[in-house]
Amino acid sequence: MSLSTKNLLQFNEKIESISKEALDATNEARSKVREVCFKNQRKVLEAFISENVGEHHFYGTTGYGFHDSGRETLDRVYARIFNTEAAIVRHSIVSGTHALAAALFGCLRPGDELLCATGDPYDTIKPVTGIDKNWSGGLDEWGISADIAPLNAENMPDVPGIISKITDRTKMIFIQRSCGYNWRPSFSVRTIKEIIQALKQKKPDIIVMVDNCYGEMVEEIEPTDAGADIMGGSLIKNMGGGIAPTGGYIVGRADLIKSTSNVLTCAGIGSEEGATLGHGRLLYQGTFYAPHVVSGALEGIIWASYVLEKLGFDTRPRWTDERTDIIQGIKLGSPKLQEIFCRGIQRACPVNHYATPIAGSLTGYSDPIIMAGGSFIQGSSIELSCDGPLREPYAVYLQGGISFEHVRLGVMNALREMADEKII
């Protein structure tokens, strides 16, 4: 039996009033987002034009995928967008974690050390690095060690502390741009540039890798413009524009991309094979739409942060803070409030609105996760979603939205659920 649709997406006067107030209050901040969107759209369009993208690039190949001009051209488009020597863009990369893992295994060798410079890495990266030993197949099994440089008292990267941990074995520095499930700021490209400059002065040959998930097209420049050697992300986040059905990308120095491509396929093949199976158009189209879609999501979470702050919730970032990713943290304080908020988001989704989010185990995570997301593409977090681990401080992380309007409707519906429970 489906849920009643009576009074669906109808809100009380208080919710409607604060929604309209937030529109006016955040107008200037949101206009700045649109200015960045214009600059990023120009950059993407220039890359498409420079590589002479044509309809024939969308048709795809089967089998080995020899001489797939669509695949090869898309790689060059990404290299132009991110200002790098080379790129790999593949529908066969299953997630952002997969892209990052391929780069780690591609660039590191037994005896090397990886240093995580921005505190604890994201939950699903910990098994890859071997920091979380509850899983098999990590870097530690190949004789590659991993260490963590904690954040400072302000939850910012501790550059002197990072440098003090560098040893002769330290081959790669790992920087996570987004906050993930940690209640800390996400780090701007300016901050990342400061880290990279200090590291390169200490050890010029050190490889700096950036996890760029959730950060693409948010600022005018990317971490690779700031000196990152290699970087990866997911196409069911920002760069897929809500259209790419799956996939990921890795961009960076040509030698590092070559080593990474040997992990994605095998030595001797690298990036020269890989049938695109007709997915090309969706990957190209999603990439082209990415700046606009990211802009809509950013406008939405700035508006949402204002509304939630006005209602007394602790948000990170605050609505007046600069943005470097599409994630809005909301500290709720209890598993019950996490459940109620996520339920409201789910019931304002176009797909599976009737489902009720409950916490459960998820591959790669140590804590139970509650997740709302009725998306057209499974797990897509550039579409409106909200999730969080059942652990202190019992926060949820709102992201995506495709459009500003959907973020507004989703958050207003979450507030209605909280109002019905007498919480606001």
Secondary structure, DSSP 4 states (H G I P E B T S, - for coil): -PPP-TTTT---HHHHHHHHHHHHHTHHHHHHHHHHHHHHHHHHHHHHHHTT--GGGGS---TT-TT-HHHHHHHHHHHHHTT-SEEEEETT--SHHHHHHHHHHHH--TT-EEEETTSSPPTTHHHHHTSSTTSSS-GGGGT-EEEE----TTSS--HHHHHHT--TTEEEEEEE-S-TTSSSPPPPHHHHHHHHHHHHHH-TT-EEEEE-TTTTTTSSS-GGGGT-SEEEEETTTGGGTTT--S-EEEEE-HHHHHHHHHHHS-TTTGGG----TT-HHHHHHHHHHHHHHHHHHHHHHHHHHHHHHHTT-EEES-TTS--SSSEEEEE--SHHHHHHHHHHHHTTSSSSTT-----B--TT-SS-EEEE---SSTT-SSSSEEEEESSTT-EEEEE--SSHHHHHHHHHHHHHHHHHTT--
